[in-house]
Amino acid sequence: MTTRSAAADLEHGATPWLLVAALATTAPHVEHLPTWLSLLTGGALAWRTWLWHRRGRLPHRAWLALLVAACLGGIGWQYRTLFGRDAGVALLVVFMALKPLEMGSRRDALVVVMLGYFLLLTHYFYSQSIPTGGWLLLATGWLTATLIRLYGGAQPLPQIARQALVLLAQSLPFMLVLYLLFPRISGPLWGLPQDAHAGLSGLSDRLAPGSISHLIQSGAIAFRSHFVGEVPEHASLYWRGPVFDEYDGLTWRARSAPAGERPVPPAIDASAPAQAYTTILEAHNQRWLLALDMPTTLPADSAFGFGLEVLAREPLRARARFGFSSVLAYRVNQRESPAVLQRALRLPAQINPRARALAASWQALPPERIAEAALTLFRRENFVYTLRPPLLGANAMDDFLFVTRSGFCEHYASAFVFLMRAAGVPARVVAGYQGGEINPVDGYLTVRQSDAHAWSEIWLAGQGWVRVDPTAAVAPSRVEQGIAAALPDGDPLPVVVRLDADWARQLRNRWEAANNAWNQWVLGYNPQRQREVLSRLGLRQPDWQEMTAALAIFSALTLAAVTWWTLPRGRRRDPVERAWQGFCAGLARHGINRPAWEGPLDFAGRVAREKPELAALAAAAASQYAELRYGLADAGQLQHLQECVRRIPKPRRRTI
């Protein structure tokens, strides 16, 4: 029967390093784990800390096996499976929490460290933000330092930290090469099939009272746009989203495409130059791309919909960049299909009789005068723009126009379109965003969910579809300055929108600019971005063979550079190492060569056997070097070692 080597036992002083590593890799998951599992993880690590402090005996493995079985049962009951993202992460956390309770050897400790490296990757399933990346970088550094402490023994903390930083610095070139050249995949890098579309927010495919006012209370960024040239005025920034032309008395819905029917590209008569811009759109799990009204040049794999909105081929489930050109002054579809116009006149029967009667009194007027009459109604009567309107009844338009007279943009757009249709003017509701705020740090126009808006379109003979924003008649500051300027102080708005202090706005702008760069060049480094970077390196249309060759070449060059940097070189050796190498070179001239693996004291012993006349000198030099390198020595001993080098006798020349 053999006993385990003492060198394989876990040193008592290394255990705290491992416990901190376990805590650092599991703590961020507390937000996503069930409460009982978080308490169990904290309790297990606290128990192991108490045992380390008391030098207590570790629990028997049979008890740990029972505890693992209980945890497996609890996870299976909690998630109804042991597979998938959440259940898999929970299992890893359990293993990390319980492994230290049987950790008695360096092999067990190595398992904890490797499990920690793997567990760090799972944090990106839930968050891919800059703080998450910073925390994981610190945790990676701590795990690396733990490895050094585990196998290098007790050392000063600054020395361990320095070694860990050197190791991580050596890995950075390989990371950059793989990041730039390894083939990208489309879609979210850290999303799993069952959760890749979770947590997406934005405009819905239907519009009802309260839908946009609820969205307005979010300060989340919907998209960012960067213009080539001057940014248009705030009042001109209408970002077109879904178009609603089906109404059931309460909810507006987008037109459902008949089988086999395709939208006809619009006929746009532009009266102003086109403006080019790039939009970075956040994922919203819908097909619309939110172009500045009216787009003339569309991105690849997109087309116009039935309502002149821009639609992608597939729902947008990951952040993406799109290039557009739009004109702000235009006439579109001056000749429209009779079927489209007929659809834009439909209303449910026998609802809102008072609104119908008001619209009927305008039917003798020209369409332009009818629209102006409705806007005059909103201007002159006591209508209120608020996020907290009263509830509406079955005749919602009658209640809004003649009773409550309080509402948000969807109320005014819906009421206007209802009046237009009742008066015989084709009309529809358009949802999207209005406005945005320039970030002076990076020059991007930031559009938030709080900029969500709804307006109307009417079709006029000779002019085509004309945008009419009834909200501007009630609260013109909404269109000219933004949502914060239009609402009273009591209405709920996200703090990020109501910032008044200059320092707070500057801090927000810098943080959002940093996030924008992170999103574009780290999270958003997709196949398109990779092609752009590779084209700058001379690879115009790289295929997988060229990518593989480039990856191999750059990896080899990086390996050579790192090897050159890490190999010892004469100019980088310290004085102690130079003196010792000089002594070994002097003895080599006497025929005694020291291999790299031979220690100084062993070398001195061999010199005494092979060259007794040099025994005393070799013993003195070896002892001085050992003290200088591994002990507590002073500068005087270095001088003694250098003196030993000078005292090496010159070898006698052989005579023939």
N, C-alpha and C positions, 0 to 999 in steps of 0.2 A: 504494500500500500504506500503510495507517494503522498507527500504533503505539498500543499501549494506554496510556491516561492513567496518569500516575504516581499519581494519587489512587486508582486502582483496584488498585494493588499492595498486597499485604498487608504491613503494618508489622511489622518484626522483633519489636518488643516485644509485639505482640498475639498471637503464636503460642503462648506458654506458657498464656495464658488459654484458648485453644481446646483445647490438649492436656489441660489439667486438666478441661475440660468433657467431652471424650471419655472420659477415665478415670472421671469421676464417674457418667456415664450407663451405662457398660458393666460396671464392676466388680461390682455386685451380681448380675449374671447369671453370674458364674463358678461359682456353686453349681449352676447348671442346665445349663451348657454342657459339651460333651466336653472332655477335657483338652487335646487337640491344638488346639482352637479357642481356648481360653483362653490357651495359650502363644503362639499366632500373634498374638492381639490384643495381648497384652503386649509381644511382640517388635516389632510394627509401631509401637506408640506409643513404645517406647524408641528405635527406629531414627530416628523422626521427631524426637525430642528431641535425639538426638546430632547429627543434621543441622542442627538449629536452633542448637545450641551452637557447632558448627564453621562455621556459615554455609555448609554444603555444598550441593551441587547435588542437586535432587530427582531420583529415579529416572525413567527414561524411561517414558512411558505404555504402551509396548508390554509392558514387564516387568510393570507393574501389571495390565494386561489378562490376562496369563497367570496372575498370582497370583489374580485374581478368578475366572478359570475353574477353577483348581485348587480354590479354596475352594468354589465351587458344586458341583463334583464330590464333594468330601469331605462336604459337607452332604447331598447327595442319597444318598450311600452310607451315611452315619450314620443318617439318618432315613427312608430309602427314599422320600422325597418332598421337594419344595421348597415344599410348602404346609402349612398347619396352624400351630398355635401354636409348637411348639418349632423347627421348621425356619424359620418366618418370623422368629422372634426371632434365630436364629443368622445369618440373612442380614443383618438390620439391624446386628448387632454387627460383622459382617465389613465392611459399608459404612462404619461409623463408624471402624473401625480403619485402613482403607486410604485413606479420603478424605484425611486429613491428609498422606499421602505425595505427593499432587498439588496440595496447597493452596498456591497462589502468589498468589492474588488475593483481594480482599474478597468477590467472588462465591462463590468456593470456600469461604471461611470462613463465609459466611452459610448455605451448604448444611450445613456441619457443625453449626451452631447449631440450625437447623431440624430436622435429623435427631436431635439430642439431645433436643429437646422431644418429638418423636414417640417416641423410644426410652424416655423416662421412663414413658410410659403402659403399656408392655409389662411393667413390673415388677409391676403389679397382677394379671397373669395367674398369678403364683406366690405372692404374699404381699400381704395387705391389712391388715397389722398397723399399729399406731401407729409403730413404728420405721421401717417402710417409708415411711409417709406423711411422717415427719419428714425422712428422707433425700431424698426426692423434692422436698420443699419447699426444702431447702437447694440441691439441684442446680438447681432452677428459678431460684432467686435468682442462682446463679453464671452460668447461661446468659444471664440478662437483663443481668447486669453485663458479661459478655463482649460482648454486643451494644453496650453503651454504650462499652466500651473500643475496640471495633472501629471505630465511626463517630465517636466523640468524641475520639479521640486520647489521648495520655498524660495522665493525671490522677492526683492522689493517690488511694490506695485508699479512704480514708473517703468521699471525694466520690463515687466510683463506687458504693460500697455504698449511700450515701444516695439516689442517684438510682434505683438498682434497687429499693430498698424503697418509694420513692414510686410507682414504676410498678406494683409488685405491690399496693400499698395501693389504687391506683385501680381495679384489677381485682377486688378483693374484693367490692364491692357487686354487681357483675354476676354473680359466681360464686354469691353467696348467693341472688340472685333466680332464677337458672336452676336452682340446686339445689332450692329450695323449690317452684317452680312448674312446672318442665319435667315432662311426664308420666313417671311411673315405669313400669318394666317388671317383671314377675314373674320370679323366678329370679336366679341369680348374675349380677351386672353384668359381672364380668370373666371369666366362664367361657366356654369355647368348647365346642361340642357333643361333641368327642371327649375332653375332659378335665374336663368340669364335675362329674363324679361321682367323680373320682379323689381318693384320700387321705381318704375318709370311714371312720370307725371307730365301733364301738359293738357292741351286742348283735347276735348272729347269729340266723338263723331256725332254728337247730338247737342242741342242747345236748349236749355230750359231756364226759367228764372232762378238765379242763384248759382248756376254752374260756373260762370266766369267770376262772379264776386267771391266765390270760395277760392278759386285759383289765384285771385289777386292778392290774397293774404300770404302768399309764399314769396320769399325773396330769392328763391333758387334761380339760377341763370338758365334761360331757355336756349339762347344761342348768342354767339358773338359774330360780328361782321367787321371786315376790314375793307375800306373803300380804296380804289385806285383814284386818287385825286381828292377833291373836297367832299366832305360829308354833307348830304342834303340837310335842309332845315328840319327841326324837330316835327313841325306840323305836316311835313311831307312824308314822314316815315311810316307808311302803312305796310305791314308785313302780312301778305295774304296767306291764309290757311284754308280750312275747310269752308265750303259754301253750302248753305242750307236752303232748300227750296220746297221741302215737304213739311206741312204743318198739320198737326192733329188737334189743335185747340190749346195745347199746353207746351209741346216740345217740337222744336225744329230738327229735322234730320237731313243728312246729305242724300242726294239722289242716288238710288241704287241703279247700277248700270244694267240695262237689259242684256240678255244673253246675245252675244255676237255683235253688239253695237260698240263702236269705238268713238271716243271724242274726236271732233274735228278741230285741227289746229286753228287758233284764233287769227283773225285778220286785224292786225294792229297798225294803225296809222299814227306814227310817232310825230310829235311836234316839238320835241326837245332831244338833245343828244343822249345817247345811252350812257349809263354809268356802270362800270365794272366793279365787282366786289366779290369777296370770298366770305362764305358763311361757315362757321363751325357750329353745327347743330347738335344739341344734346339728344340722347335717345329718348323717344316718346312712344315707341311701339305703334306708330301710325305711318301712313305713306306720304303725307304732305310734307313739303320741304321749306315752307315759309320764305318765299321770295318777296322782294320789294315790289310793290304793285306799280307797274305791270312788267313782268319779266319778258325779255325778248330772246335771250340766249340761255339755254338750260344745260344742266350738267348731263353727263352720259348716264344712260339707264334711267332716264326720267322723261316725263311727257306731261302735257296739259290734261287736266281732267275736264269733266262736263261743266264745271263751274269756273273754269280758267285758273284753277289752282294747280300748282306743280306737284305731281305725284311720282314717287319713286317706284321702282319695280316691286320692291319688297318693303314691309314695315321697317322703320329705322329702329334697330335694337342695339345699336352701339353708336357712340359719338362719331361723327363723320364730317368731312370738309367738302364743300360744294362751291363751284364757281358760277356766278350769274352775271348777266347784264340786264339792266332794267331801265325803262323810261318812265319819268314821272308825269309827263304831259302827253296824252295820247287819246285816241278814239279806238275802241275795240268792238268788233262785230257790229258794224253799222247795218249790216244785213244779217239778221238772225233767223234761225230756223223757226217756222211757225209752231212746231211742237215744243220747242224750248220756251217760247213766249207764252204758249197756252199753259204750260206747267207753272210758269211764274205768275199766273193769275188765280190758281186754285186756292180755295178756302173751304174749310168744313162748313156745312150748312147749319143754320139755326143756332149760332153762337154769337155773342157780342152784338146784340141788336143796336145798341146806342152808337157803337163805333161804326157799324154799317150805315146807320142813318146819317152820321156826320160825313162819312166818305161819299154817300150818295148826293149830298148837297154840293159837292165839288165836281161832280162828273161833267158838268157843262164847261168847265175850265180846260185850257190846254194842259198837257201833262206837266210842263214846267211849273205852271201856276198851282197845280194840285200839290206838287212837292213843296212849294214855297208856303202854301197854306198850312200844311202839316208842321213845317218848321216854325212858322209864326205862332202856332198853337203852343208849341213847347217853349218858345221864348216869352210869350206874354202871360201865360197862365203860371200859377205858382207851383211849378214842378221842382222837385228836389233831387239832387244827385247824391246818392248814398249807397253804402254797402249793406245797410240794414233796412231794407224796405219791408213794409207789412206784407203778410201773406195774401195771395190772390185767390179768388174763388173760381167757380166753373167758367164764368165769363171773365177770363183774366184780363182781356184788353179793356173791357168796360170798367172793371174795377181800377185798373191802372190809370186810364185816361180821365175818369170822372170822379173817382173816390180817393184813392191813396195818393196818386201823383208823386210817388217816391220810388225811385228805382236806380238801377245801374245801367251800364251800356246795353246789356242784352234786353232790358225792358224797353228802352227807347228804340233800339234797332227793330225789335219784334213789332212794337206798336206802329212804327212808321211803315214797315213793310205790309202789315195788315191793312192799314188805311190806304196804302197805294193800291193794293190788290182789290180792295173793296171798291175803289174809285175807278178801276179799270186800267191801272198802270202796271205793267209787268215789273216785279220787284223780287228781291231775294236778300237773305241775310248772309253776311260774310264775317267769319271769325278769324282772328289772328292776333297780332300784336301791333301796338302803336307807340312809336317813340323809341327810346333807348338813351343811353348815357355814354359819352365818350370817356374811356379810361386814358388819361393823359400819359400814363406810364408806358403803355405799349401801343396806343393809338387805335385800339379796337372799340367798336361800339357794342356795349353790353346791353342786351335785352333780357329782362327778367320775366318770371311768371307774373309778377305784379303789373307788367305792361300789357297783359292780355286785354283784348278789346273786341268789340263787335260793332259793325256798321252795316250800312245798307247799300244796295245797288238798284237802280231803276234803269229800264231800257227806254231810250228816247229815239224817235225816228230821226235819222241823220246824224246822231251822235253816238249811238250804240249804248253800251253799258256805262253808266255814270255813277261814280261813288258819291253817296250822300251820308254824312255822319250826323245823325240827330243828336248825339251826345254833345257835339260842338255848339248846338243851339242852346243847351241847358247849362253846360259847364265848359266854356271855350278854353279855360286854363288846362283842362285835361289833355287837349290836343296840342296846345302851344307849349306847355311846360312839363306836363307829366301828371301821373296819378296823385302824387303827394300834394301838389298844388291845388287839386280840385276837391279833395275830400275834407270834411271838417275834422278837427283834432280828435274827436271822440271815436271816429271810425277806425277799425283795426287795420293796420298796415305793418308789414315786417320792419323790424328795427333798421335793417340795412337800407331801406328806402327812405326812412325819416331822418337819416343822419344829417345833423346841422353843423357840427364842429368840423373845422377844416382839417385838424389833425386826424380825426376819426375817418374822414373821407379819404385822406391821403393813405392812411394805413390800410383801409379797405381796398383802394385801387392797387397798391403795391402787392397786397396778398392775392388779389384776383389776377393780376398780371402774371405773378409767379405760377398760379394754378393754370393759367392759360398756356404758358410755356410748358409746364409739366404735362398737361393734357395733349398738347400737339406733338411733343418730341419724345415722350416716354409712353404714356398710355395710348396715344394716337399714332404711334409709329406703325402704320399699317402698310400693306403692299404698295399703295400709291406713294406714300411718303418714302418708302425704301427705294422705289424706282427713281424718285427725284434725287435722292442722295447718291445712288449709284451712277446716275447719269452725269453727276458732277465729277465722279471719279473716272469717267471715261467709258462706263458700261451703259450704252444707250438702251438696248433691249435685251437684258441678260436673261438667259434661260437657266435651267437648273445646273447644267454642266459648267457654264461660266461662273455661276454663283459658287458651286463647289470648288472650282479651281481657285477663285479669288479667296474663298474662306481658308483653303489649305495654305495658300501663299502667305496671306496676312498672318495666319496663326503661326506659321514657321518663322516668319520675321519677328513676330512678337516673342516667341519662345527664345529665339537667338538673342534678342535685346535683353530680355529678363535674365537669361543665363549669363550674359556678359556682365550684367550689373551685379549679380549675386556671387559669381565666382571670385575667390580672393585674388587680389592683384597686389603687386609689390607696393605700389604707391598708396594703397589703401590700408596696408597693415600698420598696426600701431608699433611703437618702438620696442615693446617687449617681444612681439612676434618677429620683428626684423632681426633683433639680436639673437633669438633662439634659432631662426633659420640660418643666420650667418654661422653660428656655432656648428650646426649640423652639416652645413656645406664645407666647413673647415675639416671636420672629421671624415667627410666623404673623400677628401683628397688623400687621406691616409688609408683608404680602402674600406671604410666602415660607413655603409649607407643605411639611413634610417627610413623605413617605409612609413607612410602616412598614418597607418593604424597603430604604430608602436608608441606607447607612452614614454614620457621623459625618464622616469625612474627605471623602467624596463630597459630603455636604451642605454642608460648609464651602466646597468648591470652587465649588459652584453659587451660594452666597451671594455669593462674591467676584465672580462674573460678573454677577449680577442686581443686587446692592446693594454696589458697591465700598466705600461708606462703612462698611459693617459687616463687611468682609472680615477685618480684624485681630481683631475681637472674636470672630467665628465660628471663625476658625482656632485662637485660644487656647482657646475652650470645647471645640471638637471634640478637640483634642490632649489636654486635661486629661481629658475623658471617656474617650477611648480608653485612656489610661494607667491610669485608675482601673478600667475594666472589663476590659481585656485584658492589662494589664502589671503591673508591680510598683510600686505607688503608695503614698503615705502620706496621712495625714489632711490635711496641708497642701494637697495638690492638690485635695481636695474643697472646701476653703475658696476656692481660686482659682476653681473652677467656679461656686460659689455667688456669688462676686463678679462673674463674667461675667454672671450672670442679673440681678443688680442694676444692671449698667451698660448694659443694653439701653435705648436712648432711647425715649421715648414717641412714638408716631406722631403726625404733625401732623394736625389736624382740617381737613377740606376745607370751604371756604367756598363758598356759592352765590352 
